[in-house]
Structure formats: C-alpha cells, structure tokens
C-alpha cells in the first residue's frame, strides 16, 4: 500500500472529486465544486509530496515530470478505483491534483445532457467537438458516448488519452485504449497511425495544436467518427480556436474541412444540483446542418450564435436556455443558473419571462415542437472539394 493511498481513500469516502496537494499546506478536498481543507491533516512537509508521487508514478513518467516540471499519470490504488494525477513544481516545492475517476463510465442517460447529445452515439462518421473549461465533465461525457457505442454497436473503438481515465471493457465493440507517453510517443503520431488501423470510432484527445487538428479532420473525412475535446467556454470560441490554430493561408482549408466533416459542437458546464447531491451538466449545442456548414466555409463563425438560437428544431440550444430548462425542471436553483450563465442580461430576461403569471383568459401556450430526428452518419455534406492542406498527405 502506497503512503498516499490513505489520503485518496478519504476522497472516495467523502464523495469528493479532487484532492489538492501542495508542500507547506494541508491537503484540500473538492466536493461538488466546493473546496475545503481535509480535516485533521497536517501540512505536507517540504520534499514530502515528491516522495509520495514518486512512489505511485510509472518510472518513465516520473523521469519526464522531474525533467519538465509537470506531467500527468493515472493511478489505481486497489486495481479498480482510479485517479488522474497532475503534478507540477511550484514556489514552495511540488503540487498535485488527484482527480477521482469512477470505475466505469456512467450511462449516457444519467448525465442530464441536452437531447441532441444522446444522438451523437448514433453517428457513423464525421467530427464531434466537446468543449468546456477544466473540471466541466467533458472527459466523462466522451467516455459515456464511447461506452454507449460499446454497449450497443459492433464497431472498433480507439481512445487516445494522456492518461487513460475511464477503462472501457469490450462488450459489443472491440476497444483499444492507448496512453500517450506510455503506448505512443505523441498524440499526433498515434492519430496518424490510427487512420491505417481500421478504427470506426476514435477519441482523439485534446486538440491542442494544428498538427493534431489537421490529422483529426483528415481522419473524419475518410469515414471515421472522431471525438475531440477543447478547453473553451462556448461553441463559437471552440471553432475560433480550431481555425486560429493555423496560419492565415491555411485557414480556408481548415474551414472547408470543418464544413465537410463537422457533425456537432458542445460547450459544457457543470452546475450544482438544487438538492446539493452533486452536479449536473448543461450543454450549448451546435448541429452541423447545411446552413452551419455554409457559414463556417464562408468564415462567418461569429454568426453561429444566432443560428444556434434559431436552430431548436435541429436540436441546437444556447447555454443560457439549457440552464433555464434545468431551473424550470427544478434540477438547479435560479442563483446557480445565473452564476453559470454566459450572457447574464439575456438570462435575466429569460428568468423574468418564465416568472410572469399567465394573464386571465389568455390562450394556452402552443404545444412544443416535436424533437428533432436522430442524427445519423448520413448528415448532408456541403459539396465542393477542400483545398489541399496540412495533414492531407500525412496518411
């Protein structure tokens, strides 16, 4: 038993999500987004945390962490419970964040996602982007989508992670999981090879540079379903990040590839439940309709917010509207929703409208429109060949 296991066990027992450690400070526990010092624990001694981390890190990972000053690895104290451990040097010594990962990916229907999100597991090709700030549950959403496919479809699934978080046990699908740094030298190298290895579904990790983005776009264009994540707070910012990762002369090619391959973009936040029992996800969703594809191709990404507002029939939803629906369902409080809202003025207007009592004798509200049809891999493509660009010869 490693020395740090006692602290990790306290995180699990308390129902916490993260253990924050820093030399010279006591351990801190995060639960449902709130941070508090772990009771009855002394401050960590100088050089004490390094010894705790060195004991549980894979040797080659720890060598790299000591050389670069930061890094990530996964640790399973009992072979089942898993933690993602992020280590870093800081002013008083070493620091770390240990994120608790449940044993299995949660069922997709338990996450409280927007209705259109559940249809993403039915896609057969194209690119799906899932964005959100650190700690927004995006990796859990991706794992739940992959698990949904694993349980219900016969496909080949590949996840490329740094490190592997949720372990997917093969059910109806064949599942391969690769830990970047242990099983592959880089995300780009693993993604380049994945296109030659016959995978139907690929979780391509975080899109952090132009090489990874280029390879993901090319892989999606050739018939695979590719999931990728971004640290971004909105759909528009996520797509701006994709395009701006490239030099100006390459951006036309990127927009053309996005127009042809993009199936959906989600920007996710976590909100504390009204009963205090945990947190639930709220999603802003853009669906890759022909109109959206045309706007992206022509460079009108800034207009996509307006298209989301008017795209309810296609399953699109603004974040503020998604939050208001959770308030109406009493899943979260109005104050929590307002704190998470992106456009506070617009959200306050929605809240005031929802609070208005119906006028005496006023006609009943019209019935809600039927839900949009499920997404399929046969979503209409916008015609027109993309220009040659980076990544197209990489395969």
ZADRENSE-431865 format. One record per residue (C-alpha): x, y, z. Coordinates in Angstrom, 1 decimal. Example, Ala and Ser with C-alpha at 12.3 -4.5 7.8 and 13.67 -1.06 7.14 Angstrom:
2
{{12.3, -4.5, 7.8}};
{{13.7, -1.1, 7.1}};
***
This chain:
395
{{0.0, 0.0, 0.0}};
{{1.4, 3.3, -1.1}};
{{1.7, 6.1, 1.5}};
{{-0.7, 8.4, -0.4}};
{{-3.4, 5.8, -0.5}};
{{-4.8, 6.9, 2.9}};
{{-5.5, 10.4, 1.6}};
{{-7.0, 9.1, -1.7}};
{{-9.3, 6.8, 0.3}};
{{-10.6, 9.8, 2.2}};
{{-11.5, 11.5, -1.1}};
{{-13.6, 8.5, -2.1}};
{{-15.2, 8.1, 1.3}};
{{-16.2, 11.8, 1.4}};
{{-17.7, 11.7, -2.1}};
{{-15.1, 14.2, -3.3}};
{{-13.9, 14.8, -6.9}};
{{-10.4, 16.1, -6.3}};
{{-7.6, 16.1, -3.8}};
{{-5.3, 19.2, -4.0}};
{{-1.9, 18.8, -2.6}};
{{0.9, 21.3, -2.1}};
{{4.0, 21.2, 0.0}};
{{3.7, 23.5, 3.0}};
{{-0.1, 23.3, 3.0}};
{{-2.6, 20.7, 4.4}};
{{-4.5, 18.6, 1.8}};
{{-7.6, 20.2, 0.3}};
{{-10.7, 18.3, -0.8}};
{{-13.1, 19.5, -3.6}};
{{-16.7, 18.2, -3.4}};
{{-19.5, 19.3, -5.8}};
{{-17.2, 22.2, -6.8}};
{{-16.6, 23.5, -3.3}};
{{-13.1, 23.4, -1.7}};
{{-12.3, 22.8, 1.9}};
{{-9.2, 21.7, 3.9}};
{{-9.3, 18.0, 4.7}};
{{-10.0, 17.7, 8.5}};
{{-7.2, 16.6, 10.9}};
{{-4.5, 16.5, 8.3}};
{{-1.1, 18.4, 8.9}};
{{0.6, 20.4, 6.3}};
{{2.8, 18.4, 3.8}};
{{6.5, 18.6, 4.6}};
{{9.0, 20.1, 2.1}};
{{10.1, 17.3, -0.2}};
{{7.4, 15.0, 1.3}};
{{5.0, 15.3, -1.6}};
{{7.7, 14.4, -4.2}};
{{8.3, 11.1, -2.3}};
{{4.5, 10.3, -2.3}};
{{4.2, 11.0, -6.0}};
{{7.4, 9.2, -7.0}};
{{6.1, 6.0, -5.2}};
{{3.0, 5.8, -7.4}};
{{4.1, 7.2, -10.8}};
{{5.3, 5.0, -13.6}};
{{9.1, 5.4, -13.6}};
{{9.4, 6.7, -17.2}};
{{6.6, 9.2, -16.4}};
{{8.3, 10.4, -13.2}};
{{11.6, 10.9, -15.0}};
{{9.8, 13.2, -17.5}};
{{7.9, 15.0, -14.8}};
{{11.1, 15.8, -12.9}};
{{12.8, 16.9, -16.1}};
{{10.0, 19.2, -17.4}};
{{8.4, 20.3, -14.1}};
{{4.9, 19.0, -14.7}};
{{3.0, 15.9, -16.1}};
{{0.1, 13.6, -15.7}};
{{-0.4, 9.9, -15.0}};
{{-3.2, 7.5, -13.9}};
{{-3.1, 5.6, -10.6}};
{{-5.3, 2.8, -9.4}};
{{-4.7, 2.2, -5.6}};
{{-6.7, -1.1, -5.5}};
{{-6.8, -2.0, -9.2}};
{{-10.3, -0.7, -9.6}};
{{-10.6, 2.8, -8.2}};
{{-8.7, 5.2, -10.5}};
{{-7.2, 8.7, -10.1}};
{{-5.8, 11.1, -12.7}};
{{-2.8, 12.7, -11.0}};
{{-1.5, 16.0, -12.3}};
{{1.9, 17.0, -10.9}};
{{3.7, 20.3, -11.1}};
{{6.5, 22.3, -9.5}};
{{5.5, 25.5, -7.7}};
{{7.1, 28.1, -5.4}};
{{7.1, 26.1, -2.2}};
{{8.0, 22.7, -3.8}};
{{5.7, 20.2, -5.5}};
{{2.0, 20.3, -6.1}};
{{-0.5, 17.8, -7.4}};
{{-4.2, 17.4, -8.1}};
{{-5.7, 13.9, -7.9}};
{{-9.0, 13.6, -9.7}};
{{-11.2, 10.7, -8.7}};
{{-12.4, 8.6, -11.7}};
{{-15.3, 6.2, -11.0}};
{{-14.7, 2.6, -12.0}};
{{-17.0, 2.7, -15.1}};
{{-18.2, 5.4, -17.5}};
{{-21.7, 6.5, -16.4}};
{{-24.7, 5.6, -18.5}};
{{-25.2, 8.4, -21.1}};
{{-28.8, 8.9, -20.0}};
{{-27.7, 9.7, -16.4}};
{{-25.7, 12.8, -17.3}};
{{-28.6, 15.0, -17.9}};
{{-27.3, 16.1, -21.3}};
{{-29.2, 18.0, -24.0}};
{{-31.4, 15.7, -26.0}};
{{-29.3, 16.1, -29.2}};
{{-26.2, 14.9, -27.3}};
{{-27.6, 11.4, -26.9}};
{{-27.9, 11.1, -30.7}};
{{-24.2, 11.7, -31.2}};
{{-23.5, 8.0, -30.3}};
{{-25.6, 7.1, -33.4}};
{{-23.3, 8.9, -35.9}};
{{-21.2, 6.8, -38.2}};
{{-18.7, 9.4, -39.5}};
{{-17.6, 12.9, -39.0}};
{{-16.2, 15.2, -36.3}};
{{-17.7, 15.9, -32.9}};
{{-16.1, 18.6, -30.7}};
{{-16.7, 18.7, -27.0}};
{{-15.6, 21.9, -25.3}};
{{-15.5, 23.1, -21.7}};
{{-13.2, 24.5, -19.1}};
{{-11.1, 22.3, -16.8}};
{{-13.4, 20.3, -14.5}};
{{-16.5, 20.6, -16.6}};
{{-17.0, 16.9, -17.1}};
{{-16.1, 16.8, -20.8}};
{{-14.0, 13.7, -20.5}};
{{-16.8, 11.9, -18.7}};
{{-19.2, 12.9, -21.5}};
{{-16.8, 11.5, -24.1}};
{{-16.4, 8.3, -22.1}};
{{-20.1, 7.9, -21.8}};
{{-20.6, 8.3, -25.6}};
{{-17.9, 5.7, -26.3}};
{{-19.4, 3.4, -23.7}};
{{-22.9, 3.8, -25.3}};
{{-21.4, 2.7, -28.6}};
{{-19.5, -0.1, -27.0}};
{{-22.7, -1.5, -25.4}};
{{-25.0, -1.2, -28.4}};
{{-23.0, -1.4, -31.6}};
{{-20.4, -3.7, -33.2}};
{{-17.6, -1.3, -34.0}};
{{-13.8, -0.8, -33.4}};
{{-13.2, 2.0, -30.8}};
{{-9.9, 3.6, -30.1}};
{{-9.2, 6.1, -27.3}};
{{-6.0, 8.2, -27.2}};
{{-5.6, 9.7, -23.7}};
{{-3.0, 11.3, -21.5}};
{{-3.5, 9.4, -19.3}};
{{-6.3, 6.8, -19.7}};
{{-9.1, 7.7, -17.4}};
{{-12.2, 5.5, -17.7}};
{{-11.3, 1.9, -18.6}};
{{-13.8, 0.6, -21.3}};
{{-14.3, -3.2, -21.1}};
{{-15.2, -4.5, -24.6}};
{{-18.8, -5.5, -24.9}};
{{-20.3, -5.5, -28.4}};
{{-17.4, -3.4, -29.7}};
{{-13.7, -4.0, -29.9}};
{{-12.0, -1.4, -27.7}};
{{-8.3, -0.3, -27.8}};
{{-7.0, 2.3, -25.3}};
{{-3.6, 3.9, -25.7}};
{{-1.9, 6.1, -23.1}};
{{0.1, 8.8, -24.8}};
{{3.7, 8.8, -23.4}};
{{3.4, 5.1, -22.5}};
{{2.0, 3.4, -25.6}};
{{2.7, 6.1, -28.1}};
{{5.3, 8.9, -28.3}};
{{2.8, 11.6, -29.1}};
{{-0.9, 12.2, -29.8}};
{{-0.2, 13.2, -33.4}};
{{1.8, 10.0, -34.0}};
{{-0.9, 7.8, -32.6}};
{{-3.6, 9.6, -34.5}};
{{-1.6, 9.3, -37.7}};
{{-1.3, 5.6, -37.3}};
{{-5.0, 5.2, -36.2}};
{{-6.2, 6.0, -39.7}};
{{-4.3, 3.0, -41.1}};
{{-5.6, 0.6, -38.4}};
{{-9.3, 0.3, -39.3}};
{{-10.9, 2.0, -36.3}};
{{-14.5, 3.1, -36.7}};
{{-14.7, 5.4, -33.7}};
{{-11.7, 7.4, -32.4}};
{{-11.4, 9.6, -29.3}};
{{-8.5, 11.8, -30.4}};
{{-7.9, 13.5, -27.0}};
{{-7.5, 17.3, -26.7}};
{{-7.0, 19.3, -29.8}};
{{-4.1, 21.4, -28.6}};
{{-2.2, 22.1, -31.8}};
{{-2.6, 22.4, -35.6}};
{{-1.0, 19.0, -36.3}};
{{-3.5, 17.1, -34.2}};
{{-6.4, 19.1, -35.6}};
{{-5.3, 18.6, -39.2}};
{{-5.0, 14.8, -38.6}};
{{-8.4, 14.6, -36.9}};
{{-10.1, 16.5, -39.7}};
{{-8.5, 14.2, -42.3}};
{{-9.4, 11.1, -40.4}};
{{-13.0, 12.2, -40.0}};
{{-13.2, 13.0, -43.7}};
{{-12.1, 9.4, -44.6}};
{{-15.1, 7.8, -42.8}};
{{-14.3, 7.5, -39.1}};
{{-16.3, 9.1, -36.2}};
{{-13.8, 11.3, -34.4}};
{{-14.4, 12.8, -31.0}};
{{-12.1, 15.6, -29.8}};
{{-12.0, 17.9, -26.8}};
{{-11.1, 21.6, -26.3}};
{{-10.7, 23.9, -23.3}};
{{-13.2, 26.5, -24.4}};
{{-16.2, 28.1, -22.8}};
{{-18.5, 28.3, -25.9}};
{{-19.2, 26.8, -29.3}};
{{-18.1, 29.9, -31.2}};
{{-14.8, 30.1, -29.2}};
{{-14.1, 26.4, -29.8}};
{{-14.4, 26.8, -33.5}};
{{-12.4, 30.0, -33.5}};
{{-9.7, 28.1, -31.6}};
{{-9.7, 25.4, -34.3}};
{{-9.3, 27.9, -37.2}};
{{-6.9, 30.3, -35.4}};
{{-4.5, 27.4, -34.7}};
{{-3.4, 27.6, -38.3}};
{{-1.6, 30.2, -40.3}};
{{-3.7, 32.7, -42.3}};
{{-3.0, 31.0, -45.7}};
{{-4.2, 27.6, -44.3}};
{{-7.4, 28.8, -42.7}};
{{-9.5, 28.5, -45.8}};
{{-8.6, 24.8, -46.0}};
{{-9.5, 24.3, -42.3}};
{{-12.9, 26.0, -42.7}};
{{-13.6, 23.8, -45.8}};
{{-12.7, 20.6, -43.9}};
{{-14.8, 21.7, -40.9}};
{{-17.7, 22.4, -43.3}};
{{-17.5, 18.9, -44.7}};
{{-16.9, 16.9, -41.6}};
{{-18.4, 18.8, -38.5}};
{{-21.4, 17.0, -37.1}};
{{-21.8, 18.8, -33.7}};
{{-20.1, 21.0, -31.2}};
{{-21.0, 21.0, -27.5}};
{{-19.8, 23.5, -24.9}};
{{-20.4, 22.1, -21.4}};
{{-20.6, 23.5, -17.8}};
{{-21.3, 21.7, -14.5}};
{{-23.9, 23.2, -12.1}};
{{-24.6, 22.2, -8.5}};
{{-27.9, 20.4, -8.2}};
{{-30.7, 22.1, -6.3}};
{{-30.7, 19.4, -3.6}};
{{-26.9, 19.6, -3.1}};
{{-26.4, 15.9, -4.0}};
{{-23.9, 16.5, -6.8}};
{{-23.6, 18.4, -10.1}};
{{-25.2, 18.1, -13.5}};
{{-24.2, 19.1, -17.0}};
{{-25.7, 21.9, -19.1}};
{{-24.7, 22.0, -22.8}};
{{-24.7, 24.6, -25.5}};
{{-25.1, 22.6, -28.7}};
{{-24.5, 23.4, -32.4}};
{{-25.5, 20.8, -35.0}};
{{-23.7, 20.7, -38.3}};
{{-26.6, 21.5, -40.6}};
{{-26.0, 22.6, -44.2}};
{{-26.6, 26.2, -43.2}};
{{-24.0, 25.9, -40.4}};
{{-21.6, 24.3, -42.8}};
{{-22.0, 27.1, -45.3}};
{{-21.4, 29.8, -42.6}};
{{-18.2, 28.0, -41.5}};
{{-17.0, 27.7, -45.1}};
{{-17.5, 31.4, -45.8}};
{{-15.8, 32.4, -42.5}};
{{-19.0, 33.6, -40.7}};
{{-18.2, 31.8, -37.4}};
{{-19.3, 34.8, -35.4}};
{{-22.8, 34.4, -36.7}};
{{-23.2, 30.9, -35.4}};
{{-24.6, 32.1, -32.1}};
{{-27.6, 33.5, -33.9}};
{{-28.0, 30.2, -35.8}};
{{-28.0, 28.3, -32.5}};
{{-30.8, 30.5, -31.1}};
{{-32.9, 29.8, -34.2}};
{{-31.9, 26.1, -34.5}};
{{-34.1, 24.5, -31.9}};
{{-35.9, 22.2, -34.4}};
{{-32.5, 20.8, -35.3}};
{{-31.5, 20.1, -31.7}};
{{-29.5, 23.3, -31.1}};
{{-29.6, 25.1, -27.8}};
{{-27.9, 28.1, -26.3}};
{{-26.2, 27.6, -22.9}};
{{-28.5, 30.1, -21.2}};
{{-31.6, 28.3, -22.5}};
{{-30.2, 25.0, -21.3}};
{{-29.7, 26.4, -17.9}};
{{-33.2, 27.9, -17.8}};
{{-34.7, 24.5, -18.7}};
{{-32.9, 23.0, -15.7}};
{{-34.2, 25.7, -13.5}};
{{-37.8, 25.0, -14.7}};
{{-37.2, 21.3, -14.0}};
{{-36.0, 22.3, -10.5}};
{{-32.8, 20.5, -11.2}};
{{-30.7, 23.6, -10.3}};
{{-31.5, 26.8, -8.5}};
{{-32.0, 30.2, -10.3}};
{{-29.0, 31.6, -8.5}};
{{-26.8, 28.7, -9.6}};
{{-28.0, 29.0, -13.2}};
{{-27.4, 32.8, -13.2}};
{{-23.8, 32.2, -11.9}};
{{-23.2, 29.8, -14.8}};
{{-25.0, 31.9, -17.5}};
{{-22.8, 33.3, -20.3}};
{{-25.0, 36.3, -21.2}};
{{-26.3, 37.4, -17.8}};
{{-28.6, 40.1, -19.3}};
{{-30.2, 37.6, -21.7}};
{{-30.5, 35.0, -18.9}};
{{-32.2, 37.5, -16.6}};
{{-34.7, 38.3, -19.3}};
{{-35.4, 34.6, -19.8}};
{{-35.9, 34.3, -16.0}};
{{-38.3, 37.3, -15.9}};
{{-40.3, 35.9, -18.7}};
{{-40.5, 32.5, -17.0}};
{{-41.8, 34.1, -13.8}};
{{-44.6, 36.0, -15.5}};
{{-48.0, 34.6, -14.5}};
{{-50.4, 33.8, -17.3}};
{{-52.9, 36.5, -17.9}};
{{-56.6, 35.6, -17.1}};
{{-58.3, 34.2, -20.2}};
{{-55.0, 34.1, -22.1}};
{{-54.8, 31.2, -24.6}};
{{-52.8, 28.2, -23.7}};
{{-49.2, 28.1, -24.8}};
{{-48.8, 26.3, -28.1}};
{{-47.5, 22.7, -27.9}};
{{-43.8, 22.2, -28.0}};
{{-42.4, 21.2, -31.4}};
{{-41.6, 17.6, -31.9}};
{{-38.0, 16.6, -31.1}};
{{-35.5, 16.7, -34.0}};
{{-34.9, 13.4, -35.8}};
{{-31.9, 11.4, -34.6}};
{{-28.6, 12.3, -36.1}};
{{-27.1, 9.8, -38.5}};
{{-23.8, 9.5, -40.3}};
{{-25.6, 10.5, -43.4}};
{{-25.9, 14.1, -42.5}};
{{-25.8, 16.1, -45.7}};
{{-22.4, 17.2, -46.8}};
{{-21.7, 20.5, -48.4}};
{{-20.3, 20.0, -51.9}};
{{-17.0, 21.3, -53.1}};
{{-13.6, 19.8, -52.7}};
{{-11.4, 21.3, -50.0}};
{{-8.0, 22.8, -51.0}};
{{-5.0, 20.6, -50.2}};
{{-3.7, 21.5, -46.8}};
{{-1.6, 20.2, -43.9}};
{{-2.3, 16.6, -42.9}};
{{-3.7, 15.5, -46.2}};
{{-0.5, 13.8, -47.2}};
{{0.2, 12.6, -43.7}};
{{-1.6, 9.4, -44.2}};
***
